[in-house]
């Protein structure tokens, strides 16, 4: 087994706060209550979001050509007149996770919530494209989740090499995990220009229990199997917490 095969085997094993009043719960789940909506428009700046990268060897940042800009114009009129958070990297390890995270507060302490995610981004990755490890569009999966403790990269030994891995269960590439949902991929109909793409978790039954202070962490990112360069612009992220 090669080191890459061993690595893949191991992989498998502020902001704007709006209170949205409405009926809590749906589909017969829980007693319900007032939903709380957290909306972040990156045209107004990064609003406390921080970024990070995982699934790559420790001390190899330069080789992955990581990029992050908190607020830059979104190109090609993809989201007209708007700025966004730009994040990018070159996948050299067969897997690369690029993410944004944000702590949200003001929820009920130790309460379980159903969470819906809506993400707007701009991508120039063509649908139906081909490349090493997969296409630049369909092989880069967008994921979102909410967790009780801060999500962050931690060092793990993978096939004899130290790697940065996430401390949450995010799944691998196109597969979700306990702590994140798959929203879709970054493929768009384009000849190279950036195009707006809206993704949602819809009615998926994703839940999280807040901590003792009524807080949780949001996590939005891309999990890539495409062995090439990906640069995205996040325009808007919304998370709706409905108590159960």
C-alpha positions as CSV (number, residue, x, y, z in Angstrom):
1,X,0.0,0.0,0.0
2,X,1.4,3.4,-1.0
3,X,1.5,6.3,1.5
4,X,-1.4,8.0,-0.4
5,X,-3.5,4.8,-0.2
6,X,-2.7,4.5,3.5
7,X,-3.6,8.1,4.0
8,X,-7.0,7.7,2.2
9,X,-7.7,4.5,4.2
10,X,-7.0,6.4,7.4
11,X,-9.3,9.2,6.3
12,X,-12.1,6.8,5.7
13,X,-11.7,5.0,9.2
14,X,-19.4,41.2,14.4
15,X,-21.9,39.5,12.6
16,X,-25.6,40.3,11.9
17,X,-28.0,38.6,14.3
18,X,-31.7,38.6,13.4
19,X,-34.5,37.0,15.5
20,X,-37.0,35.4,13.2
21,X,-40.2,34.6,15.0
22,X,-42.2,31.6,13.7
23,X,-43.5,28.2,14.5
24,X,-40.8,26.0,15.9
25,X,-40.0,22.5,14.7
26,X,-41.4,20.7,11.7
27,X,-42.2,17.2,10.7
28,X,-43.4,16.4,14.2
29,X,-40.1,17.0,15.9
30,X,-39.9,18.6,19.4
31,X,-42.1,21.3,21.1
32,X,-40.7,24.1,19.0
33,X,-40.3,27.8,19.7
34,X,-38.9,30.9,18.2
35,X,-36.3,30.3,15.5
36,X,-33.1,32.3,15.6
37,X,-31.4,33.3,12.3
38,X,-27.8,34.3,12.0
39,X,-27.1,36.1,8.8
40,X,-23.6,37.1,7.6
41,X,-23.2,39.3,4.5
42,X,-19.5,39.4,3.6
43,X,-20.1,42.7,1.7
44,X,-19.9,44.2,5.2
45,X,-16.6,42.5,6.0
46,X,-15.6,39.2,7.5
47,X,-17.6,39.9,10.7
48,X,-15.6,37.7,13.0
49,X,-15.3,34.7,10.8
50,X,-11.9,33.0,10.8
51,X,-10.4,30.6,8.3
52,X,-8.3,27.5,8.2
53,X,-7.0,24.5,6.3
54,X,-6.7,20.8,7.0
55,X,-6.0,17.4,5.4
56,X,-2.4,18.3,4.5
57,X,1.1,17.6,5.9
58,X,2.3,19.7,8.8
59,X,4.9,22.3,7.7
60,X,3.9,22.1,4.1
61,X,1.8,25.3,3.9
62,X,3.9,26.9,1.1
63,X,3.5,23.9,-1.2
64,X,-0.3,24.3,-0.9
65,X,-0.3,28.0,-1.8
66,X,-3.0,29.0,0.7
67,X,-4.8,32.2,0.1
68,X,-7.3,34.2,2.3
69,X,-8.6,37.8,1.9
70,X,-11.3,38.9,4.4
71,X,-13.0,41.3,2.0
72,X,-12.4,41.7,-1.7
73,X,-14.6,42.5,-4.8
74,X,-16.2,39.4,-6.2
75,X,-15.1,39.2,-9.8
76,X,-17.0,38.9,-13.1
77,X,-20.2,40.4,-11.7
78,X,-21.0,37.1,-10.1
79,X,-22.6,38.9,-7.2
80,X,-23.0,42.4,-8.7
81,X,-21.4,45.2,-6.6
82,X,-20.6,42.9,-3.7
83,X,-17.4,42.0,-1.8
84,X,-16.7,38.6,-0.4
85,X,-14.3,36.5,1.7
86,X,-11.8,34.8,-0.7
87,X,-10.2,31.5,0.2
88,X,-8.0,29.3,-1.9
89,X,-5.5,26.5,-2.0
90,X,-3.7,24.0,-4.3
91,X,-4.6,20.4,-3.4
92,X,-1.3,18.5,-3.4
93,X,-2.3,15.7,-0.9
94,X,-5.3,14.2,-2.7
95,X,-7.5,15.8,-0.1
96,X,-7.8,19.4,1.1
97,X,-10.3,21.0,3.5
98,X,-10.6,24.8,3.4
99,X,-13.0,26.3,5.9
100,X,-14.5,29.3,7.6
101,X,-15.8,29.2,11.2
102,X,-17.7,31.5,13.6
103,X,-19.0,31.3,17.1
104,X,-22.6,32.3,17.6
105,X,-24.3,33.1,20.9
106,X,-27.6,34.2,22.4
107,X,-29.2,30.7,22.1
108,X,-30.7,28.7,25.0
109,X,-28.1,26.9,27.1
110,X,-27.8,23.2,26.6
111,X,-30.7,23.2,24.2
112,X,-30.9,21.0,21.0
113,X,-31.7,22.8,17.8
114,X,-32.4,21.8,14.3
115,X,-30.2,23.9,12.0
116,X,-30.7,24.9,8.3
117,X,-27.8,26.3,6.3
118,X,-27.8,28.6,3.3
119,X,-24.6,29.5,1.6
120,X,-23.9,31.9,-1.4
121,X,-20.6,31.7,-3.1
122,X,-18.9,32.5,-6.4
123,X,-17.0,29.8,-8.2
124,X,-15.2,29.5,-11.6
125,X,-15.0,25.6,-11.4
126,X,-16.8,24.2,-14.5
127,X,-19.4,21.5,-14.1
128,X,-18.4,18.4,-16.1
129,X,-14.7,19.2,-16.1
130,X,-12.0,16.6,-15.7
131,X,-8.7,16.6,-13.8
132,X,-6.4,14.6,-11.5
133,X,-8.5,13.1,-8.7
134,X,-11.7,14.3,-10.3
135,X,-13.3,17.3,-11.8
136,X,-12.6,20.8,-10.5
137,X,-16.4,21.3,-9.9
138,X,-18.0,18.1,-8.8
139,X,-15.0,16.8,-6.9
140,X,-15.0,19.8,-4.5
141,X,-17.8,19.3,-2.0
142,X,-19.4,22.1,0.0
143,X,-20.1,21.2,3.6
144,X,-21.7,23.0,6.6
145,X,-22.3,22.2,10.2
146,X,-22.7,23.4,13.8
147,X,-20.8,22.0,16.7
148,X,-20.6,22.5,20.5
149,X,-16.9,23.1,20.7
150,X,-14.5,25.1,18.5
151,X,-13.6,23.2,15.2
152,X,-9.9,23.4,14.5
153,X,-7.1,21.4,12.9
154,X,-5.0,19.1,15.1
155,X,-2.0,17.1,14.3
156,X,-2.4,13.4,13.6
157,X,0.1,10.8,12.4
158,X,-1.1,9.5,9.1
159,X,0.9,6.6,7.5
160,X,4.0,7.8,9.3
161,X,3.6,11.5,8.3
162,X,2.1,14.2,10.6
163,X,-1.0,15.8,9.0
164,X,-3.3,18.5,10.0
165,X,-6.8,16.9,10.5
166,X,-10.0,18.4,11.8
167,X,-11.1,17.7,15.4
168,X,-14.7,17.2,14.2
169,X,-16.3,14.4,12.1
170,X,-16.6,16.1,8.7
171,X,-16.4,12.9,6.5
172,X,-14.1,12.6,3.6
173,X,-14.4,14.4,0.2
174,X,-18.0,14.0,-1.1
175,X,-19.2,12.2,2.1
176,X,-20.5,14.1,5.1
177,X,-20.0,13.3,8.7
178,X,-21.6,13.5,12.1
179,X,-20.8,17.2,12.5
180,X,-21.4,18.5,8.9
181,X,-23.9,18.2,6.1
182,X,-23.1,18.0,2.4
183,X,-24.7,21.0,0.6
184,X,-23.5,20.2,-2.9
185,X,-20.4,21.0,-5.0
186,X,-18.8,24.1,-6.5
187,X,-19.5,23.2,-10.2
188,X,-21.0,26.0,-12.2
189,X,-21.8,26.5,-15.9
190,X,-18.8,28.6,-16.9
191,X,-16.1,29.1,-19.4
192,X,-13.8,30.4,-16.7
193,X,-15.7,33.4,-15.3
194,X,-16.9,33.4,-11.7
195,X,-20.6,32.5,-11.4
196,X,-22.9,32.8,-8.3
197,X,-24.0,29.6,-6.7
198,X,-26.6,29.2,-3.9
199,X,-26.6,26.1,-1.8
200,X,-28.9,25.0,1.0
201,X,-29.3,22.2,3.4
202,X,-33.1,22.4,3.0
203,X,-35.1,20.3,5.4
204,X,-32.2,18.0,6.3
205,X,-32.4,16.8,9.9
206,X,-29.2,18.3,11.2
207,X,-29.1,19.0,15.0
208,X,-26.7,20.5,17.5
209,X,-26.9,21.0,21.3
210,X,-25.5,24.3,22.5
211,X,-23.0,24.6,25.3
212,X,-23.7,25.9,28.9
213,X,-23.5,29.5,27.7
214,X,-26.0,29.1,24.8
215,X,-23.3,29.1,22.1
216,X,-22.3,27.0,19.2
217,X,-19.7,27.1,16.4
218,X,-20.6,27.3,12.7
219,X,-18.4,25.6,10.2
220,X,-18.6,26.0,6.4
221,X,-16.0,24.7,4.0
222,X,-15.0,22.7,1.0
223,X,-13.6,19.1,0.9
224,X,-11.6,18.5,-2.2
225,X,-10.6,15.4,-4.1
226,X,-9.6,17.5,-7.1
227,X,-5.8,17.7,-7.3
228,X,-5.6,21.3,-8.5
229,X,-6.1,24.9,-7.5
230,X,-9.5,26.1,-6.1
231,X,-10.3,29.7,-5.3
232,X,-13.8,30.7,-4.0
233,X,-15.5,33.8,-2.8
234,X,-18.1,33.5,0.0
235,X,-20.8,36.1,-0.3
236,X,-23.3,35.2,2.3
237,X,-23.9,32.5,5.0
238,X,-27.1,32.0,7.0
239,X,-27.9,29.6,9.7
240,X,-31.4,29.2,11.1
241,X,-31.6,27.5,14.6
242,X,-35.0,26.1,15.5
243,X,-35.4,24.7,19.1
244,X,-36.6,21.2,19.5
